[in-house]
Amino acid sequence: MPEGHSIHRIALQFRHNFVGHRIAASSPQGRFADGAAQIDGKVLITSVAVGKHLFLEFEEDKILRVHLGLYGAWDFAGEISADATIASSGGRMGQTNQRGTFLDQYGEAQPLDFGSSIGAPRRLRMAEQEKQTELDTFPPPPVGAVRVRLLTETAVADLRGPTACEVIDPQQAAAVIAKLGPDPLVHTGPEAEEAFVRKVRKTTKPIGLLLMDQSVVSGIGNVYRAELLFRARLDPHTPGREVPEELVRQLWRDWAHLLEIGVRTGQMMTKDELSEEEWARAMADQQERHYVYKRHGLPSPRGEGNVVIEDMGGRNLYWAPGWQSRPGS
């Protein structure tokens, strides 16, 4: 499932190339015809990500809410902003988390500056199971089961396979957001950290479950959960109320740090202090980007023993018992 950094990057793509434009909305597969009709012909005003939810606000208080879930993704074509990560994934945004970015191939030795353009607009065709190619005709025909197509005079975005895709009003959007935990890129004040600390330290649920609970904190999925706990040297089974307050604050600040890197680079880079050569290798290879995620059976990068895999809440949990411990043990 896409994690928070992917959704923020998608929101950036819409801000760069769609906001301010009048949108022709349609549902090529027909399943979203009524919803598309509500936003068809309206100007896109804002594009906002909160955790794993994308909110595209149109004129007349119409908001398209999208949650990609396990199988959803956006494909872009036309004059779109394409950095090395988007290009190397064939333009598929949302299901590209673990594909490598070959920086040398695209002439990019360093990650992009967060908050600036995610690449100069290029007239490209980028779609599922296709390589990046120059676009001969515009708009290109839909490929596959496209739930909704958003089209401007220069760019097109096709959505496939989302868990949620609906047109709602601002009050309904506010109700969705109210149920979510804080997102460090949206809720930047000290109140967000305090809310996270309160929610973690009031319960006996294990911290490994709390980090995946979107009502506690927004955007964290399986990869970031495993890596955050490893970086904190924290046993995933530790009850929330037993995690020292300062360590809970450290988790929040580290999540903000890793999320910013993920949005800036397009990859879930969770290793620090890499040389330029190590950085390039890690950007291209998932195994070089992470300490424990999908490294079960291999020696732990720290401490003794191997990385293990187990089930926690119906999801695979990766951790290193020889390094991660329960506070006070």
N, C-alpha and C positions, 0 to 999 in steps of 0.2 A: 504494500500500500504506500502511495506517495506520502512523504512526511512534509513537515511545515515549510521547509526551504523551497520545495518544488512549487507549492501553491503560491508562495510569495513571488517566485520568478515568473509564474504565469500571470499574476496580477501586474507585474512590471511590463510584461510583453503587451498586455492590453493597454496599459497607461501610455506606453511609447507609441503604439501604432493604431489604436482604436478609439481611445477617449477623445471626445470632441468631434467625432465623425457621426454622420447619420448612418444607422445600421439597417441593412436588409437582412431580416431574420427569417429562417425557414427551417423545416424539419424534413430533410430528404427521405428519411425512413418512415416518416409519418407519425411516429409515436409522441412527438411533442408539437404537433401542429397548432393546437389551441394556445399553448404557451408562447410559441414563436409569433403567433399573430398579435399577441398583446404588446410585444416590443418591436415589431416590424415597423420600420420607418422612423424610429425614434433615435435621438442623439444619445450616445453613451456619455454619461457625465463623470462617473468615477469607477475605479476598479480597486477593490480592497480585498486582502486576504486576512482571515483570522483563523489561525491554526490550520486545519485541513479544509476550511470552507472558503470558497471564492464568491464574492458579492459584486456583481456588475450592475451598477445603478444607471437607469435610463430616465429620460424625461417622464413627467407625469407620475412620479413615485412608483415606477416599475423596477423591481430588482430581480435579476436572474441569480438564483443561488445554486451553486454547483458543488457537490461533494463527489470526488472521483471514485472513492472506494477502492476496491482491489483491482478493478479492470478499466477504469476510466482514464482517458487521456485527451489532450488537445493536440491537433495537428494544425500548423500554420503554413500559409503560402502567400505569395505576393511580395510586396515591399515590406518585409518584416525585419526586425532587429535580430541578428543571428551571431552569437558569440561561438567560441570553439566548442563548448559543451553542447549547445543546441545543434550545431552543424554535425558534430560527430554522432549524435543520436538520431539523425535524420529528421529533426524538427519535431519529434514526438515529446511533448512536455507533460509530465505527470507520471510516466512509467519509464523514465530514463535514469532513475537514481543510480543504478549500479553499473551503467555503461561507462567506459573509460573516456577521458578527454585526452586526445593526443595533441599536446600543446605545440610541439615542434611542427607537426603537420599543418597547423593553422597559423603558424607564425606568432604564437602567443607564449612568451616565456614566463609571464607572471599572471596571476589572477586579475580579473577586472576590478576596477574601482567600484565598490558598492555605492549605489545611489546614482551613478551616472548611467549612460546608455549601455544596454547589454549588447551592443554591437551596432554598426552602421546598417541602416536598412538596405536590404538586397532583394532583388526580384527572384524569388526562389520557389520551387515546388518542394515541400517537405511533407511527407505523409507516411502512414503506416506501411512497412515493408518496402519502402522506396528509399533510394539514396538521394541525397541532396542534388538537385539538378536545376539548371536555368529554366525558367518558366517560359514556355512558348506562347501560351494563350492564357488569358485571365478573364473570369475566374476559371480555375481548373474544375473538371467534373468531380463530384463527391466520390470518395473511395470507401467502400464498405458501408456498414450500418451507421450513418451519421445521424445522431439524435438531434443536434441543432447546428446550423451553419450561421455564422455571423459574418456579414460581408460589407466592406466599405468599397470605395472607388479604387483602392490600391491594395487591400489586404483581405484575407479570409481566414477564419478560424473554424475548424470542424471539431465537434465534440462527439466522442464515442464512449459507450459503456459506463456512464456514471452511475453511482449509487443513488444520487439525488440530483434532480434538475427541475427546478420549479420557478415560476414567477410569483414573487411575494411583494408585500408593501413594506414600508419602513418599520411599522410596528411589529410585523412578523419577523423581520430581520433582526430587530433589537431583541426580540424574545429568544431567537436562536443564539445570538451572541451572549445574552445574559446567562445562558446555561453552560457556557464554555469557561474554562479556566483562562488565566492571563496568557497572552502571547507577547514575548519580549519585544517584538518589533512593532507592536501596536500599543501595548500598555507599557510605556517606558518609565513611568514614575515609580517612586518607592512603594506606592500602594500595591502595585502588582506583586512585588517581592513579598510584601507582608501577607497578601492574600494567599500566595503559594505556601508560605511558611505555616500559616494557620491551618490550611487544609491538610497539609502533610502531618503536622504534629498533634492533630486532634483524634487520630484514628489508629487502630491496631492493624490495619491492612498493610501488607508488605510494600516496601518502597518500590519494588519491581512492578507491582500492579498500579500503584499510585501514579508513577510517571507515564503510564499508558492511558490513564483515565483522563479523557479530554475535558472533564468538568473540574479537574484539579489543575492541569496545565495544558495549554494548547500546542499541538503540532508534533509532539514526540511520538515516534513509532518504534518498531522493533530495533532498528539500527541504532538510533540515538539513545534509546533506553539502555542497551547493552554497553555502549561506549561511555555514556555519562557515569554509570555505576562503576565501571572499571577505573575511569579517571579519578573517581572519588574514593577508590579502594573500599567500596561499600558492598556488603553482602545483600543481594536482591531480596532476601527473605526477612530483612530487618523490619520490624513494625515501624510505621511512620512516627509514632510517638517516642520511639527509642532512638531516632536519628537526632543527634545533637543539633540545636538550632543553627549554629554556625555552619555545620555541614549541609543543612537544608539550604541555607543562603548560598553556599558555594555551588550547590547543584543548580540553583536558579541562574546564577551569574555565568556558570559554565554553559548552560543551555543557551543563554543569550549570545555568548561568544561563539559557540558552534553553529548556531542558527545563522548568525551574520556571515560566517565563513561559507556556509552552505548556499546562501542566497548569492553571495559574491562570486563564488566559483562554480556553482551548479553541481557540486559533488559534496557528499557527506564526508568531508575531510575531518577526521577526529584525532589525527596525530599532530603533535606540536614539534617545534624546533627541528624541522627537516631542512637539509641543505637544498639548494636549487635543483640538483640532480635527483635527490630523493623525492622532492615535491613533484617533479614532472613524472617520475615513475609511479608515485602514489596516485596522481590524477588519472593515470591510464589504467591502473590495476586495483580493483577493489581490495584484494588481499594486502596491498601495501598501504591502504588508507585507514584500516581499522585495526584495533588491538585484539578484539575478541569476536566480533560478529562473523559468523560462519567460519570460525577457525577452531571448531571443536575437534578434539583429538590431537591438536598441535600443542607444543610446549607453550606455557604461558609467557607472554612478553616480559612479565615481572613476577618475582616470587618463584615458588616451586610448583611442580605438577603441570597438568595440562588444562587447556580450556575445555569446559564441559557444555553439553546441551541438555536442557530439560524443558518440560512443559510448565508454563505458568500462565494461567488464565486462558488456555487454549492457544497460546502463541509460543513459538520457540524462544527460549531464553538462553543466551550465551554468557558465561561468566567464568572467572578464574578463582576457584576456592582457595588456592595457595597464595593469592594476592588480596582478594576482597574479603573483608571480615566484618563481623558484627561489632559495633562500638561497645567497648567495655569487655570484649571477650579476650 
